Amino acid sequence: MAKKDGADTIESLSFEAALKELEEIVGRLERGQVELEDSIRIYERGTALKAHCEAKLRNAEARVQKLLLGPNGPAGAEPLDVT
């Protein structure tokens, strides 16, 4: 499990671990029980976690699409529009 003090690098986290930590950060910020400096620090980490999760999802999408493409082109699948 990821340590909240940043000892674990974000790049080493799985998608699920990063998402869980991001959800915890959002919860803490929404409750408003975090001091200003801590709020800034965890918001920055949350932003990095969000970017990490998005990159993991894009990578997974590319891998799935590669699997779905046959030797003669698309095998009945259309690219997912993530925008």
Backbone hydrogen bonds, N-H to C=O, Kabsch-Sander energy under -0.5 kcal/mol:
donor,donor_aa,acceptor,acceptor_aa,energy
6,G,3,K,-1.2
12,S,9,T,-1.1
13,L,10,I,-1.8
18,A,14,S,-2.5
19,L,15,F,-2.7
20,K,16,E,-2.3
21,E,17,A,-2.2
22,L,18,A,-2.5
23,E,19,L,-2.6
24,E,20,K,-2.1
25,I,21,E,-2.3
26,V,22,L,-2.5
27,G,23,E,-2.3
28,R,24,E,-2.3
29,L,25,I,-2.5
30,E,26,V,-2.7
31,R,27,G,-2.0
32,G,28,R,-0.8
33,Q,28,R,-0.9
39,S,35,E,-2.9
40,I,36,L,-2.4
41,R,37,E,-2.2
42,I,38,D,-3.0
43,Y,39,S,-2.2
44,E,40,I,-2.2
45,R,41,R,-1.9
46,G,42,I,-2.6
47,T,43,Y,-2.3
48,A,44,E,-1.9
49,L,45,R,-2.7
50,K,46,G,-2.5
51,A,47,T,-2.0
52,H,48,A,-2.2
53,C,49,L,-2.6
54,E,50,K,-2.5
55,A,51,A,-2.2
56,K,52,H,-2.4
57,L,53,C,-2.4
58,R,54,E,-2.4
59,N,55,A,-2.4
60,A,56,K,-2.4
61,E,57,L,-2.5
62,A,58,R,-2.3
63,R,59,N,-2.2
64,V,60,A,-2.4
65,Q,61,E,-2.7
66,K,62,A,-2.1
67,L,63,R,-1.8
68,L,64,V,-1.8
69,L,65,Q,-1.1
70,G,68,L,-0.5
70,G,73,G,-2.3
73,G,70,G,-1.6
75,A,68,L,-1.1
82,V,80,L,-0.9
